[in-house]
Amino acid sequence: MNWDQIEGNWKQFKGQAQAKWGDLTDDELQRAKGNRQEMAGIIQEKYGKTREEAEREVDAWASTL
């Protein structure tokens, strides 16, 4: 699924993101609003990953949707 679709239907995908990254708060997920760069940044910060690791993780998650 592409990021435009995810961003446009974020309310539907937010729960799946919460299941994948259980430490993310509702506020953080709301801040991301399905934006790839924002999601990667939040995951990078929250989980102590490099930017590249976080982007790969976010892209892998999106490909499963």
For each residue, the residues with C-beta under 8 A, 3 or more apart:
1: 5 6 62 63 65
2: 5 6 62
3: 6 7 34 35 36 62
4: 7 8
5: 1 2 8 9
6: 1 2 3 9 10 13 34 36 62 65
7: 3 4 10 33 34 35
8: 4 5 34
9: 5 6 12 13 34
10: 6 7 13 14 32 33 34
11: 14
12: 9 15
13: 6 9 10 16 17 34 65
14: 10 11 17 18 29 30 34
15: 12 18 19
16: 13 19 20 61 65
17: 13 14 20 21 24 29 32 39 61
18: 14 15 21 22 24 26 29
19: 15 16 22
20: 16 17 61
21: 17 18 24 43 46 47
22: 18 19
23: 46 47
24: 17 18 21 28 29 42 43 46
25: 28 29
26: 18 29 30
27: 30 31
28: 24 25 31 32 42 46
29: 14 17 18 24 25 26 32
30: 14 26 27 33
31: 27 28 38 42
32: 10 17 28 29 35 38 39 42
33: 7 10 30 38
34: 3 6 7 8 9 10 13 14 39
35: 3 7 32 38 39
36: 3 6 39 40 55 58 59 62
37: 40 41
38: 31 32 33 35 41 42
39: 17 32 34 35 36 42 43 58
40: 36 37 43 44 51 54 55 57 58
41: 37 38 44 45 51 54
42: 24 28 31 32 38 39 45 46
43: 21 24 39 40 46 47 49 54 57 58
44: 40 41 47 48 49 50 51 53 54
45: 41 42 48
46: 21 23 24 28 42 43
47: 21 23 43 44 54
48: 44 45
49: 43 44 53 54 57
50: 44 53 54
51: 40 41 44 54 55
52: 55 56
53: 44 49 50 56 57
54: 40 41 43 44 47 49 50 51 57 58
55: 36 40 51 52 58 59
56: 52 53 59 60
57: 40 43 49 53 54 60 61
58: 36 39 40 43 54 55 61 62
59: 36 55 56 62 63
60: 56 57 63 64
61: 16 17 20 57 58 64 65
62: 1 2 3 6 36 58 59 65
63: 1 59 60
64: 60 61
65: 1 6 13 16 61 62
